[in-house]
């Protein structure tokens, strides 16, 4: 059988991998109200338990980047995909906040490794095809998260047993992984000495820190919507659990649709304009949801927010990959891991911070606070553009000086 061009380049398999990551990530967060009832936790205690997932995400990202550089993206995708899906059924067995937090550490670490390795594979495809496809790949993640959140909403509406629900997600995820993994492109290995030189150099690069800052604020926005949108809808807007779970679905759908047009939009307007405008839209959307106590406007607000932050993570991954690109056209795995670890600190800090704000005030105030955080993406994006131009100027100057010698 002759494989299609999309298979040969890895475009289709990587898109499927992004969807799978979205399904795994989106299938558990909307069931937070059920998990909260299962362990008998309020917003403050629940926020501390959710801290486990954020801790796992933040701790795994840099490590996953090094593993992808050493063993290849394909191997790292395979291991992390199986482990992340296998961790979900454990959520149905927890009975205390501590147990939930421990299991979520495993869930977060495996999903974080999955995220880094699939982005490394995606950068390889982007370089092969020479097309700005990162937003399109991330659209796959959003559609997967939408599918996962819809499955969660249906299971919540049917009062399905959590053990059966998560077991079905696990079986389906393993089957899809087995079907596509051999077509996922593998990044080349890098020797240990080279890894050490690049890792030390990354810490002294302002552009990488600022790219990470973009993703940090975006992570706070995305993480808060995944963890708290359903609970906000149920407790502050009086919706049913099933209707509340759809709040995250609306967010994911808007993000997915916007990302589908990412290649065309990025070619026309460039990454900086997209990030600045999207940041302001996301802030307005969340502030509307927080301030206006009307159910349908809450859905609209989350939709606008989803569209606003749609490009933040894809652009972050692409810029980080380019920052680590070597002369032979390869590299960038460690840089993606480094920047993603900064991003995931947003997931690390976001849940307990929002839980504390909600505990002291209301969930509406917490959601409005996230809207203000979304607007911080704009100035950081502008600063990162300046820093990247400076780095490029220094590289060109150094090359010219070396050539003159």
N, C-alpha and C positions, 0 to 999 in steps of 0.2 A: 504493500500500500504506500502511495506517495503522500508524504506529509505536506500539509499546507505551509505557505510561507510564514504564517503566524506561529505554527508549531516549530518550524526550523529556527526562527529567531528567538523563540521562547515567549513571544508576546501573549499568545492565548493561554498557555499553561500558567504564566506568572499572573495574568488577570484572574484566573480561577483560584490561584493560591491567595491572592488578595481577598477575593470573595469569601474563601474559607475562613481566613482570619477574622473577617467581619462577622461571619455567622457565629463563631466561637465567642468573640468579644460581645456581640449584641444579644446573645441568647441568655446570659445570666443577669446582666445589670437591670433589666426591667422587672426581674423577679425579686428585687431588693425588698419591696413591701412584704412579700411572702416570707423571705428569709428573716426580716426583722420580726415578724410575728412568730416565726419558728423559734427564735432565740429570745424573744421578749425584750427587745431593745428599743429605746427612744432615740431621737436624733443624735444626741451627744455620744452615747455608747456605740451606736451604729456607725458614726463617723470614725471612731477609733478602730472598729473592726474592719471597715473599708480601707483603712490605712494599710492593712496587710497587702492588698492588691497593688497599691501604689508603691509600697516598699519593694515588692517583687519586681515591678516594672523598672524602677529606678536602678535597682541593684544589678539587673541582668543586661541592660542595654550595651554598656561598654564591653562587657565580657562577650556578648554575642557578636559584636563587631570583630573582636579579635578571633573568635572561633570561625567566623565566616571567612576571614582573611587566611586563616591557617588551613581549614578543612574544606572550604568552598561553601557557597550559599546553599547549594542543593542539600548537602548533608545536614546543615544547620536547620534548614526549613523542615526536613523530614523529622528530625528528632523533636524539635519544638512544637510542630503541628500535632504529633501524636501525644506528647505529654500534656499540652494545653487542653486538648479534647478529653484526655483521660482524667484530668483533674476535676472536670465539671461534676461528675456524679458524686464526688465527695462532698459537694456543697449540700446535697440533700440529706446528708448524715449528721451535719453539725447540730448541736443543741445548746451551745453557749457562745457568747461573743468571742471568747478566746479561741475556741475551735474554728469559728468562722474566719477570724483573722489569720490563723495559721494556714488554713486551706487556701485563702485568698493570696497569701504570699506565693504559694506554688502556682496558682492560676496566673497571677501577675507576672511572675518570672518567666514562665513558659510563653505567655502571650507576648511579652516584651522581646524575647529572643526570636520568636516567630516574626514579629514586626520588623526588627532590624534586618534579619536575613532575607526576608522577601523584598525589602527595599534595596538591598545590595544586588539581588537578582534583577530587580527592575532597572536599576542604573545600568547594568550590563546590557539589557535589551535596548534602552534608550541610546546607548553609544553605538550599538550595532546598526540600528535603524536611523540614527541621527534625527530623531523626532522628539519633541517635548511631550512625552507620553505619561509622565509621572501623575498628573491630575487624573488621567483616564484610568490608570491602574488603581489609584486611590478611590475612584468612583466604584471600582469593583469591591473594594473594602466597604464602602458605604452601602452598596446594594446588599452585600452580605450581612452587614449589621442590621439593615432594614429587614431582611428575611429573618434573622435571628430574633429581632425585637417583635416582629409580627407573630412568630412562633410562640414567643413568650406571652404575648397578649392573648393569643388563642388558648394557650394552656391555662393562663390565669382565669379567663372567662369560663373555661370548662372545669375549673377547679381540679386540674390534672395533678396527679401525684408527682412531686418533684423528682423522685428517683427514676420513674419511667421517662419523664421528660428529658432529663439530662443524659440518661442512657441512650436515648434515640439520637441525640445530638452527637454523642461520642461515636456511635456506630457509623453514622453518616459521614462524619468528618474523616474517620480512618479510611473509609471506602474511597472518598474523593482524593485523599492524599496518595493512596496507593495507585490511583489511576493516572495522576499527572506528574508525579515526582520525577520520573526519568526524563521528562522534557524540560525541566527547570534548568536554566543555565547555571554553571558553577564558576564562580570567580576563582582566579588562580591563587595558589598559595604564595605567601610572602615569608622570607626567612626571618628568624627571630631577631637578628641584628637590625634588619631594616625596620621591623615593627617597633623596636625600642627607640630608634632615631625618630620615627614619625610620631610616636606617642608623646615623647618629650617636646617635640616641636609644636604639637597641637595646643598645648597649654599656654603657649606664648602668642597665639594668634587671635587678636580681638575679633576678627571677622567670624571665626567659628563660634566664639562665645555669643556674639550678637545673633547669628543664625539660630543658635540654641535658644536665645531669649525669645525669638519669634515663636518657636515651637513650645516654649515653656508656657507663655500666656495662652496659646491655643490649647495646650493640654489642660490647663485649668478650666477653660470654657467647655471643651469636649467632655472632660471627665466629670464635671459638675452636672452636665446634661444627662450623661449616662447613669450616674449614680443617684441624682436627686430629682430629675424631672418628673418621674412617675410619682414619687412621694409628694412633691410640690403640688401636682395636679390633684392628688387624692385629698391631701390635708388642707390645702389653701384654696382650692377651687371646687371642692366638693364632688369630684368625679369618682366614678367607680374604679376599681383596680384595673380592669381591662381597658377602660378609656384612658386612665393615667398611663398605662404602658404604651399606648399609642402616641403619647407625647414625644417619646424618644424616636418612635418610628417616623413621625413628621420631620423631626430634626435630621434624621439620617436620609430620608427621601430627598429633602431639599439639598443636602450636601451632595448626594449622589448625582442628581440631575445637573447641578452646576458643574461638578467635576467632569461630566461627560463632554462638556464643551471646552474643557481646559486647554487642549492643544491649540484650538483656534484662538481662544481669548489670550493665552500667554504669548502667542506669536504677535498678536496685534498690540497689546498694551504693555507687555513686559511684567516681570514679577513684582517690582516695587509698587507700581500703581495698583495692581490687583490686591496686594496685601493691605495697602493703606485704605482703599475704598471698602474692602471686605471687613476690615477691623471696625470701621465706623458703623457699617450696617449691622454687624453682629451685636455691637453695643446697644444700638437703638432697639433691635429686636428683643433682647433680653430685658432691657429696661421697660419696654412696653408690656411684656409678659408679667413683670414684677409689679408694675404700678396699676395697670388697668385690670380690675377684678371681673373680667368677662371671659368666659370659657373659650369662645371661638377666637378671640384676640390673643389668648394665650397660645393657641396652636399657631396663629400667624406669627407671633413673636418668635417662637422656637423655629419656625420655618425660615424666617429671615436670618436668624442667628446661624442656622446650619449652612445656609448659602454664603453667609459672610465669612465663616472660617474654613470654607471648603478647600481653599488653595493653600492654607498655611502649612500643613504637614507635607503635601507633595512638593511644594517649592523648597521647603527646608531640606528634604531628603536630596533633591536634585542639586541644590547649592552646596550641600555638604559633600556629596559625591564628586562634584567638580573641583571643590577645594582640595581633594585628595588625589586627583587624577595625576598619574605619572606620565612621563614622556611617551611611553609605549601605548597610551590610551587605556590603561587599566588602573586599578587602585580606587580608594575611596571607602572601603569597608570600615576601616577604623574610624575615619572621620564621621561616617554616618552613625556608628555606634557611640562615639563621643558626644555628638550633637543630640542624639536621641536620649542619651542619659540625662542631659540637661533638661530636655523636654519632659521626660518622665518624672523629674523632680516636681513638675507641676501637678502630675497625678498624685505624687507623694504628699505634697502640702495641701492640695485642694480639698479633698474630702474631710480631713479633720478640721481645717479652717472653716469650711462652710458649715460643718456640723456645729462648731462652736458658735458661729454667728447665728445660726438658726436657733440654737439653744438659748442664747441670750436675748434674741429679738424674735424674728419670724423667718420662715423659709422665703417669704417674699423679699425681705431685706437681703437675704443671702443671694438670691437670684439677681437682684439689682446690683449687688456688689460684683458679681461675675460679669455683668454687662460693662461695668467700668473697667474691669481687667481686660476685657476684649479690646477696648479702645486703645490700650497701651501697645498693641501690636504695631500700630501705625508709626509712632516715633522710632521704635526699635528697628523696623524695616528700613526706614530712611537712614538710620545710623549704620546699619549693616551694609547698605549700598556704598556708603562713603568708605567704610573699612575695606570692602572688597576691591574697590578701585585703587586704594592705597597699596594693597598687597600686590595687585597686578602691576602697578607702576614700579614697585620695588623689584619684582621678579624680572621685568623687562630691563630695568637699569642694571641689575646684577648680571644678566645674561650678556648685555652689551659690553660691560666692563670686562667680563671673562673672555669675550671674543676678542677684544682689543689687546688683551695680554697675549 
